[in-house]
């Protein structure tokens, strides 16, 4: 009894825990609620917003065409160019060949240094470099022509008017945005490839896998966990950067068409509100898609949804009952 009593006395008494109060959370919530209510009141009652006219602008054929061709299609085409060129640049940066690695670094340095609006404007003026048109073939072949009388070694030629039309139009926008984005995609892809431990390359090679199999079955599935989130951010940024196409100019574009309507009707805010709504919808859909892609490629890694049940099992497992 005495032994039992001494053990009972050694145990701590009952702890009456008091929940920590967070009064400032309620203050912050009240402030946010008031600000949201003020904003809603402004949007609904202000005479500067004509929501009927906004819906009318959103249903204009030119605006919808600009949304589909100038925003959505331009984003898809530019990102395809960016991903293809970016992956090649990433592989070149990781190459043991100093010439390839240095050329890839110069490319990323150049295109990351120039603002996209300036690059688009510059692309539209590059036709001045080709006064005699654009030709692909052997450089300085005129020396052979003058000396030996050989014909000009040209495999493909385009006149200056066509070059101006390409670089100053839709194709120029795809090229400028795609090549600019490729510099960022190269760094994203390189970071993803470097995130996979080198030992896994060696282990897969020891099992008899070829380099292509190692890349496809071992490296890329793990690298995608690092590549997907910033790539999703770049796609969303590209949707918004299509509004810069007026620098070329490309007239088949959402923001350009909205500004034309606002300048013609002198209803600036309602017209711009239509573009804002379209951009909000597009980015919201892309963010949802990015969320599910991140969940898919994050399975099996710590902190993801797949890891939570295991963590909960540890907390309530048999060891926790002792």
C-alpha positions as CSV (number, residue, x, y, z in Angstrom):
1,X,0.0,0.0,0.0
2,X,2.8,2.4,0.9
3,X,4.5,1.6,-2.3
4,X,1.3,2.2,-4.3
5,X,0.7,5.4,-2.4
6,X,4.1,6.7,-3.2
7,X,3.6,6.1,-6.9
8,X,0.2,7.9,-6.8
9,X,1.8,10.9,-5.0
10,X,4.6,11.1,-7.6
11,X,2.2,11.4,-10.5
12,X,1.3,14.9,-11.6
13,X,-2.2,16.2,-10.8
14,X,-4.9,17.0,-13.3
15,X,-4.0,19.8,-15.7
16,X,-6.9,22.2,-16.4
17,X,-5.8,23.4,-19.9
18,X,-7.2,26.8,-21.0
19,X,-7.6,27.3,-24.7
20,X,-5.4,30.1,-26.0
21,X,-7.5,33.1,-27.1
22,X,-6.9,34.8,-30.5
23,X,-8.9,38.0,-30.3
24,X,-6.9,39.6,-33.2
25,X,-8.1,36.9,-35.6
26,X,-11.7,38.0,-35.1
27,X,-10.6,41.6,-35.5
28,X,-8.8,40.8,-38.8
29,X,-11.9,38.8,-39.9
30,X,-14.2,41.8,-39.2
31,X,-11.9,44.2,-41.1
32,X,-11.7,41.8,-44.1
33,X,-15.5,41.4,-44.1
34,X,-16.0,45.2,-44.0
35,X,-13.6,45.7,-46.9
36,X,-15.3,42.9,-49.0
37,X,-18.7,44.5,-48.3
38,X,-17.4,47.9,-49.4
39,X,-15.9,46.5,-52.6
40,X,-19.2,44.6,-53.4
41,X,-21.1,47.8,-52.8
42,X,-18.8,49.8,-55.0
43,X,-19.0,47.2,-57.9
44,X,-22.8,47.0,-57.7
45,X,-23.8,50.7,-57.1
46,X,-21.1,52.7,-58.9
47,X,-22.3,54.3,-62.1
48,X,-18.9,53.8,-63.7
49,X,-19.6,50.0,-64.0
50,X,-22.2,49.1,-66.6
51,X,-22.4,45.3,-66.2
52,X,-24.9,45.0,-69.0
53,X,-22.4,46.6,-71.3
54,X,-19.7,44.3,-69.9
55,X,-21.7,41.2,-70.8
56,X,-22.3,42.7,-74.2
57,X,-18.6,43.2,-74.8
58,X,-17.8,39.6,-73.6
59,X,-20.3,38.3,-76.2
60,X,-18.7,40.2,-79.1
61,X,-17.5,38.0,-81.9
62,X,-14.2,39.8,-82.2
63,X,-13.6,39.5,-78.4
64,X,-14.4,35.8,-78.3
65,X,-12.1,35.3,-81.4
66,X,-9.4,37.2,-79.7
67,X,-9.8,35.0,-76.6
68,X,-9.6,31.7,-78.5
69,X,-6.9,32.6,-81.1
70,X,-4.9,35.4,-79.4
71,X,-5.0,34.2,-75.8
72,X,-5.6,30.4,-75.7
73,X,-4.1,29.2,-78.9
74,X,-1.1,31.6,-78.6
75,X,-0.5,30.3,-75.1
76,X,-0.6,26.7,-76.2
77,X,1.7,27.2,-79.2
78,X,4.2,29.4,-77.3
79,X,4.4,26.9,-74.5
80,X,4.9,24.0,-76.9
81,X,7.9,25.9,-78.4
82,X,9.1,26.8,-74.9
83,X,8.9,23.2,-73.6
84,X,10.7,21.7,-76.6
85,X,13.4,24.3,-76.7
86,X,13.7,24.5,-72.9
87,X,14.2,20.7,-72.5
88,X,16.9,20.8,-75.2
89,X,18.6,23.7,-73.5
90,X,18.4,21.9,-70.1
91,X,20.1,18.9,-71.6
92,X,22.7,21.1,-73.2
93,X,23.4,22.9,-69.9
94,X,23.9,19.5,-68.1
95,X,26.2,18.3,-70.9
96,X,29.9,17.6,-70.3
97,X,30.6,19.4,-73.6
98,X,31.7,23.0,-72.5
99,X,30.6,24.4,-75.9
100,X,27.0,23.1,-75.6
101,X,26.8,24.1,-72.0
102,X,28.2,27.6,-72.7
103,X,25.9,28.2,-75.7
104,X,22.8,27.2,-73.6
105,X,23.9,29.5,-70.8
106,X,24.3,32.4,-73.3
107,X,20.8,31.7,-74.6
108,X,19.2,31.7,-71.2
109,X,21.1,34.9,-70.2
110,X,20.0,36.7,-73.3
111,X,16.3,35.9,-73.2
112,X,16.0,36.3,-69.5
113,X,17.5,39.8,-69.7
114,X,15.1,41.3,-72.2
115,X,11.6,42.3,-71.2
116,X,9.0,40.5,-73.3
117,X,7.3,43.7,-74.5
118,X,10.7,44.9,-75.8
119,X,11.4,41.5,-77.4
120,X,8.0,41.5,-79.2
121,X,8.6,45.0,-80.4
122,X,12.1,44.0,-81.6
123,X,10.8,40.9,-83.4
124,X,8.4,43.0,-85.4
125,X,11.3,45.1,-86.7
126,X,13.7,42.3,-87.5
127,X,12.6,42.3,-91.1
128,X,14.9,45.2,-91.7
129,X,17.8,42.8,-91.3
130,X,16.8,40.9,-94.4
131,X,16.6,43.6,-97.1
132,X,17.1,40.9,-99.8
133,X,14.9,38.4,-98.0
134,X,15.7,35.4,-95.9
135,X,17.7,32.6,-97.4
136,X,19.0,29.3,-95.9
137,X,22.1,27.8,-97.5
138,X,25.9,28.1,-97.6
139,X,27.2,31.4,-96.2
140,X,29.4,33.5,-98.5
141,X,28.5,31.4,-101.4
142,X,28.8,34.5,-103.6
143,X,32.6,34.1,-103.4
144,X,32.3,30.6,-105.0
145,X,29.9,32.0,-107.6
146,X,32.2,34.8,-108.6
147,X,35.4,32.7,-108.6
148,X,34.1,29.4,-110.0
149,X,30.8,30.4,-111.6
150,X,28.8,28.0,-109.4
151,X,25.1,28.7,-108.8
152,X,24.0,30.2,-105.5
153,X,23.9,27.5,-102.9
154,X,20.4,28.4,-101.5
155,X,18.0,25.7,-100.2
156,X,15.2,28.0,-99.1
157,X,14.4,31.6,-99.8
158,X,11.7,34.0,-98.7
159,X,11.3,37.6,-99.9
160,X,11.4,40.6,-97.5
161,X,7.7,41.2,-97.6
162,X,7.0,37.7,-96.4
163,X,9.6,38.0,-93.6
164,X,8.0,41.2,-92.4
165,X,4.5,39.5,-92.5
166,X,5.8,36.5,-90.5
167,X,7.8,38.3,-87.9
168,X,5.3,41.1,-87.5
169,X,2.3,38.9,-87.2
170,X,1.0,35.8,-85.4
171,X,4.0,33.7,-86.2
172,X,6.3,36.3,-84.7
173,X,4.3,36.4,-81.5
174,X,4.6,32.6,-81.1
175,X,8.3,32.7,-81.9
176,X,9.1,35.6,-79.5
177,X,7.0,34.4,-76.6
178,X,8.1,30.8,-77.1
179,X,11.8,31.5,-77.3
180,X,11.6,33.9,-74.3
181,X,9.7,31.3,-72.2
182,X,12.2,28.6,-73.3
183,X,14.9,30.3,-71.2
184,X,12.8,29.9,-68.1
185,X,11.7,26.4,-68.9
186,X,15.3,25.4,-69.4
187,X,16.1,26.4,-65.8
188,X,12.9,24.6,-64.5
189,X,13.8,21.4,-66.4
190,X,17.4,21.6,-65.3
191,X,16.4,22.0,-61.6
192,X,14.0,19.0,-61.9
193,X,16.6,16.8,-63.5
194,X,19.2,17.8,-60.8
195,X,16.7,17.0,-58.0
196,X,17.0,13.3,-58.7
197,X,20.0,11.8,-56.9
198,X,22.8,10.6,-59.1
199,X,22.8,7.3,-57.3
200,X,19.5,6.4,-58.9
201,X,21.0,6.8,-62.4
202,X,23.8,4.5,-61.4
203,X,21.5,1.9,-59.8
204,X,19.2,1.8,-62.8
205,X,22.2,1.5,-65.1
206,X,23.4,-1.4,-63.0
207,X,20.1,-3.2,-63.6
208,X,20.8,-3.1,-67.3
209,X,18.6,-0.1,-68.3
210,X,19.6,2.0,-71.2
211,X,20.0,5.8,-70.8
212,X,16.7,6.4,-72.4
213,X,15.0,3.9,-70.1
214,X,16.6,5.5,-67.1
215,X,15.4,8.9,-68.1
216,X,11.8,7.7,-68.9
217,X,11.3,5.3,-66.0
218,X,13.4,6.6,-63.2
219,X,14.4,10.2,-63.6
220,X,11.4,11.9,-65.2
221,X,8.7,10.5,-62.9
222,X,10.6,12.0,-60.0
223,X,11.7,15.2,-61.7
224,X,8.1,16.0,-62.6
225,X,7.3,16.6,-59.0
226,X,9.7,19.6,-59.1
227,X,8.9,20.6,-62.7
228,X,5.1,20.7,-62.6
229,X,4.5,23.5,-60.1
230,X,6.7,26.2,-61.7
231,X,5.6,25.1,-65.2
232,X,2.0,25.7,-64.1
233,X,2.9,29.1,-63.0
234,X,4.6,29.8,-66.3
235,X,1.6,28.7,-68.2
236,X,-0.6,31.1,-66.2
237,X,1.9,33.9,-66.7
238,X,1.9,33.2,-70.5
239,X,-1.9,33.6,-70.6
240,X,-1.4,37.1,-69.2
241,X,1.6,37.9,-71.4
242,X,-0.4,37.4,-74.5
243,X,-1.8,40.9,-73.8
244,X,1.6,42.2,-74.8
245,X,1.1,41.1,-78.4
246,X,0.0,44.6,-79.4
247,X,3.7,45.5,-79.6
248,X,4.0,43.6,-82.9
249,X,1.0,44.3,-83.4
250,X,-1.2,41.2,-83.4
251,X,-4.8,42.4,-83.6
252,X,-6.4,39.0,-83.0
253,X,-6.0,39.1,-79.2
254,X,-8.4,39.6,-76.3
255,X,-7.0,42.7,-74.7
256,X,-6.4,44.5,-78.0
257,X,-10.0,43.9,-79.0
258,X,-11.3,45.1,-75.7
259,X,-9.2,48.3,-75.9
260,X,-10.6,49.0,-79.4
261,X,-14.2,48.8,-78.0
262,X,-13.4,51.0,-75.0
263,X,-11.8,53.6,-77.3
264,X,-14.8,53.5,-79.6
265,X,-17.5,53.7,-77.0
266,X,-15.6,55.7,-74.3
267,X,-16.8,53.1,-71.7
268,X,-13.3,52.1,-70.4
269,X,-14.1,50.4,-67.1
270,X,-17.0,48.2,-68.3
271,X,-15.0,47.1,-71.4
272,X,-11.8,46.3,-69.4
273,X,-13.9,44.5,-66.8
274,X,-14.9,42.0,-69.5
275,X,-11.2,41.2,-70.1
276,X,-10.6,40.9,-66.4
277,X,-13.4,38.4,-66.0
278,X,-12.1,36.3,-68.9
279,X,-8.5,36.3,-67.4
280,X,-9.9,35.4,-64.0
281,X,-11.8,32.4,-65.4
282,X,-8.9,31.2,-67.4
283,X,-6.3,31.4,-64.6
284,X,-8.8,29.8,-62.2
285,X,-9.3,26.8,-64.5
286,X,-5.5,26.5,-64.9
287,X,-4.9,26.7,-61.2
288,X,-7.3,23.9,-60.6
289,X,-5.6,21.8,-63.2
290,X,-2.2,22.5,-61.7
291,X,-3.5,21.5,-58.3
292,X,-4.5,18.0,-59.6
293,X,-1.3,17.6,-61.5
294,X,0.7,18.4,-58.4
295,X,-1.2,15.9,-56.4
296,X,-0.7,13.2,-59.1
297,X,3.1,13.7,-59.4
298,X,3.5,14.2,-55.6
299,X,2.1,10.8,-54.6
300,X,4.5,8.9,-52.4
301,X,6.5,11.9,-51.3
302,X,6.6,13.3,-47.8
303,X,4.0,16.0,-47.2
304,X,1.6,14.9,-49.9
305,X,-1.8,13.4,-49.5
306,X,-0.5,9.9,-49.6
307,X,1.8,10.5,-46.6
308,X,-0.9,11.8,-44.3
309,X,-2.6,8.5,-43.5
310,X,0.7,7.0,-42.5
311,X,1.5,9.9,-40.3
312,X,-1.9,9.6,-38.6
313,X,-1.3,5.9,-38.1
314,X,1.9,6.5,-36.3
315,X,0.1,9.0,-34.0
316,X,-2.6,6.6,-32.9
317,X,-0.8,3.3,-33.4
318,X,-0.1,0.7,-30.7
319,X,3.1,2.5,-29.6
320,X,1.1,5.6,-28.8
321,X,-1.2,3.6,-26.5
322,X,1.6,2.6,-24.1
